[in-house]
Structure formats: structure tokens, C-alpha cells
Amino acid sequence: MDIDFLSEYQMLLTEASQFHLGYPYNLKHDNTFLLPFLKYSINNLGGDCFTKSHYRIDSRDFEKEVLQFFANLYQLQDWWGYVTTSGTEGNLYGILLGRENYPDGILYASAASHYSVNKAAKFFRIPYHQIGIQTPSEEMNYSDFYRKLVPNLPAIICLNLGTTFTGAIDDIEQILNALEMKKIRQFYIHVDGALGGMLLPYLRSHWIDFHKPISSLSISGHKFIGCPFPCGIVITKKHLVEALASDIEYLGAQDMTIGGSRNGHTSLCLWYEICKRHSNFALEVADCVAKAEHLYAQLKLRDFNPLLNPYSNTVVFDKPSDSLVKKYQLAARGDYAHAVVMQNHYIEFLDYFVEELAREQLNLAKIGKG
Ligand SMILES: *Cc1c(COP(=O)(O)O)cnc(C)c1O
């Protein structure tokens, strides 16, 4: 490749973006405001958004406002947190914080959890008990949870607020009930809300927030909000991070984050999108869910065996041919594929997609008969 290839690359990106339907990424964001700031090496290095380092080319004031937005959304007063590189880093952080608070704790998460939970168990060497799931929703199986809960040891639980494949939400009340029945008073609940964390508060308020005994929450920034770079946020109750505090004099800061250098432009992007759109988020969520319901209905009509969980914009259906999976960049698993309906999808596009699936099915049936 030489430099001339870049214009072709731009065309490839445009084409791939037009047909994208499989990942929960809002591709409708406009961050051209960022252009003048690309001149600067913005880095929130060596600590959270409260602690200034000697390096002053940072965006911590923006980062703080981003986190304040999420703290308000989830009813958290005394918060601590930071803008991460991804939902994965938020999960690693939340689960690590659980272990720091309960060093002999056992990690519990459902089999439908994101692979970052497995990663956390491995990285931090936390005993991990995987919990079964219900079918077809893929919500946690609570009797299996109860059965596997080890008495007299603290529990670190990763609760799914929207699983990756089916958008299922684990019921916090059922989890709390099981803990209560097993008399486990020492527990830490990390909420993985990579995508769903931006949907649920606008669809059903006060079901999962910090008024309930949850300890930390991770959300991806490039999913519902949308951002040219992968990013996320993690927030937690302030007193819980004191277990991790350590002095790093070199930077003149206390670093309690996983990264050392942290992308300063992402805080700027998230802040900009939140400023512009926060009063519109409820409408955007309702629109995505309504379009997902439309897609579900169309797929049902044509016998594609669809599934759409409550409070979700993820539609699972029978997997089409590899060429359609590739064209629409569908996430596929076994005999199923899913589409995640985001802000950038129009009804016409979804209908076109269903027509293409139906046409393929018809052709396959013809070949089968012939
Ligand atoms: C996408 C996703 C993640 C990971 O987020 P990244 O930002 O891709 O690292 C974690 N959990 C769930 C449920 C997800 O869907």
C-alpha cells in the first residue's frame, strides 16, 4: 500500500458503513468539530479526572462532565470513575475493584456474558463460576445461580444489562434474593451495560441504578452514543476505590486507573455528543427499539424465527448465507445471527435487508426442489 491508497480506503469505509447491521455501533455521529483539536496530544495520563498531573495538555474537565452525566443517569452521588478505552476495560476495572474489596471473593457471571468477563477472571486469577442461562432469552438461570453460590465466601457478580448476543438483562431482584437466601452479606455487583446501559434508563427508570446495591457500572462509548474511536466509561461508589489507591510521585498524581496514558480526544467526543444530544437520548432509544420491533415483525412474517428481548434493540434470527452475513457484517453464532438496530438505520434499509433474506430463502427453496 502507498499513500494513494487512502482515498480508496475511504471509499471502502463508506461502503462498509452503509451496509453495517451486526454490531451495536451508532455510526451516525459527527465529530468534525474535533479537527482543530487533532493538532494537540491530549492525554489524561496518570490518574482519574479529579487528579491533575504535571502534563497539562489534558481534557479532564470534559471527562468530569461526561462522568457526571452517567452518575446522574444512574443516581450515584459520591462517584468515582474515568473514561476508558472500551467497555472491556470497564469490565476489567469493575471486576478488579470487586476483587480488591473482596480478595477471597468468587466471580459469578452467566454463560451469556461477554468474553471480557472470562478475561478478567484469567487476568486477575479470580475463581470463576459460570452460571447457566434460560432459553431462548439467555437471561441468567437464577436457580443455577443459587445452587452454585458458595456459602460463607464473598460474591463478585457481573450482571448483564443487555447481553452481547440477545440483549438479555439479568434480574437484579432475583440475584439479591439468591444472595439473601444463601446469607451472603459480602457481595459486589458489577453491571456490564456496554450497550444496554444507555437504553434501560430511558425505557424503565429505577430498575437498575445505584439506589440498588450495585457497586460499579461499565458502558461503551462507541456503541449507543457513537464515537470514531472505541471508548467507554466506568463509574463506581467513591469509597470502593480507596482499596486501590497508590501514590505515584513521578506524575504528581494518584493513579487508580488500568491505563497509564488515556486518550483525551475521546472525552472531548463523548462530551460533545452528550451536550448536543442528551435531551434527545430518550427519543433515540425509543426510535431504535421501535425500528427493532418493526424488523422483528417483518422477520416473523417470513418465518425467520426471530427473538427480541424486552428493552432491547437486538434482533436474533435464523442465520442466512455466509455472503449475506458478510455483506451486512452480521454477528453470527451457530445457527443464528443478529442485527442491532441503531440510530443510523432507516426503516427502508431494514425492509431492504428482509427482502434480500427472503429472496435468498426463495432461491434456496427452488434449488432444493430442482
Ligand atoms: C460490546 C460489549 C462489551 C465490550 O465492549 P467493548 O467496548 O467492545 O470493549 C462488553 N459487554 C457486552 C455485553 C458487550 O456487548
The ligand as an ORCA input file, in Angstrom:
! r2SCAN-3c Opt
* xyz 0 1
  C     -19.579     -4.901     23.439
  C     -19.722     -5.496     24.780
  C     -18.691     -5.430     25.721
  C     -17.317     -4.930     25.382
  O     -17.313     -3.626     24.997
  P     -16.110     -3.096     24.094
  O     -16.373     -1.636     24.150
  O     -16.304     -3.701     22.750
  O     -14.855     -3.495     24.734
  C     -18.909     -5.894     26.999
  N     -20.088     -6.411     27.333
  C     -21.110     -6.518     26.464
  C     -22.385     -7.105     26.932
  C     -20.953     -6.068     25.147
  O     -21.956     -6.208     24.286
*
